[in-house]
Every structure is written in C-alpha cells, then in structure tokens.
Amino acid sequence: MTITTDSYIEQIAATFEKHLGSIDGGAKIPPEIYSLSVRQLQSAVVNSPLNLTKENVHSEYVEKMLTGGTVSVTILCNKLRSLEYFCIFVCNILSRDTSANLQKLQKCLPFWRSSLRKKCTIEDVQRRIIDEAE
C-alpha cells in the first residue's frame, strides 16, 4: 500500500490537532483552526514538513499572500502563528539534524509576524502619550 502525499499531510495534521487539543499542546481552542492553517500552508508551499524552509515559506506563501492581497494581515499573522506551533510540534518529534530547517523557520516566524503589523500613525503615538500621562 502506498501512502499519498495528501494522506501523509492529513495524518500529520490530525496528530498535530490532537496534540494542540491536549494539555501538552496548551489545550488550544479550537485546534482544528490551527491544523487547517498548517494544511493550507503546506499545500501552498511544499507537501512535506521536512521541506518547510524559511526561504520556501517566505517566497511561496508570505510574499504571494501580501502581493496578491488574498488575505488580511491579521489572517496571515494567525497562519504564521499556527505554523510556529507546528514547527515546535514537529521539532520535538524529529531529531535535531532532521529538524534544522524547521528550527530556523520557527525562530524567524515571530519577527515576520511583528513586521506585518500595522505601523503607528502620528495620531496613534499622540494618543498613547496622552493615555500614559493620565
């Protein structure tokens, strides 16, 4: 019996979903959203978690989503957060040598998310200064 790439991704996503729903995974509610994001991202980039690299995710997913305007910045940040949880999950399962690319990707994801947030306007800065003074 041969395992297709789609069933392989589904199997990993199902295991990831169970992990997120457990106490060890932080009991995320609902874990289906996280696994759906990971499935969508993997099918857009590569069909194997071992081939998820910083370069692939950035060029094949993040750049295309930003230039295409198909998702909002908030949704993209949430998908990147889901990917970060997935990287942590897979890195805990695999050996250090096998998961080197995932570890590099995991380290850069928080920086990517923070760079996507909306920039402050002058009015925002003035409002924050006034709020802090009160």
Residue pairs with C-beta under 8 A, 6 or more apart in sequence:
5 47
5 48
6 47
8 47
8 48
9 39
9 42
9 43
9 47
10 39
12 49
12 90
13 35
13 36
13 38
13 39
14 35
16 34
16 35
16 38
16 85
16 86
16 89
17 31
17 32
17 34
17 35
18 31
19 25
19 31
19 89
20 26
20 27
20 28
20 31
20 34
20 35
20 85
20 89
21 27
21 28
21 31
25 31
25 85
25 89
28 34
28 85
33 82
34 82
34 85
34 86
35 82
37 78
37 79
37 82
37 83
38 82
38 83
38 86
40 79
41 57
41 61
41 79
41 82
41 83
42 48
42 49
42 52
44 60
44 61
44 64
45 51
45 52
45 56
45 57
45 60
45 61
46 52
46 56
46 60
49 86
49 90
49 102
50 94
50 98
50 101
50 102
51 101
52 83
52 87
52 101
52 102
52 105
53 101
53 104
53 105
54 101
54 104
54 105
54 108
57 83
57 105
58 112
62 76
62 80
62 112
65 71
65 76
66 76
71 79
73 116
73 117
73 118
76 116
77 113
77 116
77 117
80 109
80 112
80 113
80 116
81 109
81 113
83 105
83 109
84 106
84 109
84 110
87 102
87 103
87 105
87 106
87 109
88 106
90 99
90 102
91 99
91 102
91 103
91 106
94 102
120 128
